[in-house]
Amino acid sequence: MNLRQLKYFVSVVEAGNMTRAAEQLHVAQTALGMQIRQIEEDLGVALLIRHSRGVEPTKAGKLLHAKALAILKSVEETRYEVSRCDREDSEPIRLGTTPALMPIVGPELVIHVREHIPQILLSLVEEMSHVLVDTLIRGELDFILCYDVPELPHLSRTPLFQDDLVLVTLPGRRKGEPIAFAEALNECLAMPEPGDTVRNAVTRAAKELGLELQIDYELRSVSAMKTMVKRGAVASILPYFSVMDEVRNGALDARPIIKPAVRRTLFLASSTQRPPFRNEAGLSGAIRSSLKGVTEALGPLYHPL
């Protein structure tokens, strides 16, 4: 057995369903099933009873579930204590956020922490929201600041605010005017890859209205999408703060999407399987402070929670 297999087993037991657990872990169901079978073969006992409604642990499975929770908690506590033993007064914290937020929030947050919470050794990681969730689950990050974090076992999430997406185009005669969602979908669109929260929000809205979503270009990079829009090749649906500098200098236009508005929720999330940080409250306050520039720039696109 290894730690990943124990994490997988705990998730399966708590989800009560292999399909649901695979979705929560972001792994293929066949791969998850193989890992569980390997544990059973290693121990020489059946751990799960499989039935039409899902799965439930056997007597041996219940024992392993309890032991696995204790082992995983002990590993996190050990990681926490060992990483800090030579730096008693300092506290390393790994925070992940999105490419759109990083240029705005990152510098403000680093400066605030250095000036007001110098005992925190802050490391920043930039990735798409769905990648950050996976990284947090694997224990490779301590906190993530990103959108639409799913409700998963062992994750704590705090909603911070909601914001509406905008249609990004070259400036034209309808500059800044709201545009109906159905009309926005008629544009030649460059959008993030499947799994990204912007793409998911647009896909959900289209499905609810029975509209077809045609994506002409899939790009992982926000800067690449903005470059294509500047060249007049495409339009894109993005968060306003990712293009606000270009809108202010007249290089791009951002049109609010209405009927309906396409809205996302920003979360601060962490794992419940690790001990709390001494300066956790201070970091949370620093993050909220660093977001003030974003919320002010959003204007009517911002919705407090």
C-alpha positions, 0 to 999 in steps of 0.5 A: 500500500502507498499513501495515494492508494489510502487517499483513494480508498478513503474517498471511495468509502466516503463517496459510497460510489466509485463513479462519484469518487473518481470524479472527485479525485479527477481520475479515471474510474478504471484506474481508481478500481485498479488501485482498490483491487491492488490494496485488496490483493496486497491485504488478502481481504475484500474491502468493499461490497459492490452493489447496484447503489454503489459500494460499502466497506466490509468489516475489514474495509471499515477498519482500514478506513479508520486506520487510513484516516489516522495515517493520512492525518499523521503524515500531514502533521509530520510534514508540517512539524518537520518542515518547520523544525529548523525555522521555528519562527517562520511558517512556509505557506504554498498558495496557488491562484489563477493566471488572470488573478496572479498579476493583480493579486500576487504582487499586492499579496507578497508586499502585504505579507512581507510588511505585516506578516514577515513570519510567513514564507509565502510561495505562489503558484499559478495554474488554471482553477481545475488544476489547482484543485487537483494540486490541493487534493494531492497536498502539494499546495496549502491554499488555493484562491480560484473559482468554482471550487467543488464541494469535496471531502476534506476540503474547506472552502470560503466563498469571497465574491462573485463576478460576471464574465464579459465578451472581449472584442476589439473596440467597435461602434457598440463599445461597452454595451451589454450583449445578450448571451445568445448573441455572444455565442454567435461570435468566433470564440477562443476559449479555455480548455474543457475543465476550466471554470470560465469554459464550464460557466459558459457551457452550463449557461448554454445548456440551460438555454438549449443553445449550441456552444461552438468553440473555434479555438481552444487555448490554455493561455489567457495572454494568447487569447488576448493576443488573438482578439487584438489581431481581430481574429476572434472574440473571447469570454473572460473575467473583466479583470484579466483584460482591464488594463487593455480596456483602459488603454483602448486596445480591447473592449469588454461588453457585459453579458446579460440575459443571462449574466454568466457568473462565477464564485471566487473561493479561498480553499484549503485541506482539512487534513492538515493542522492549522497554520499559526498565521492562517487568519492573517493570511486570509486577511491579507488575501482579502486586502489584496483583492480590493483592487479587483473588486473596485475595478469590477464595478457592477460586475462584482457581487459581494457574498 
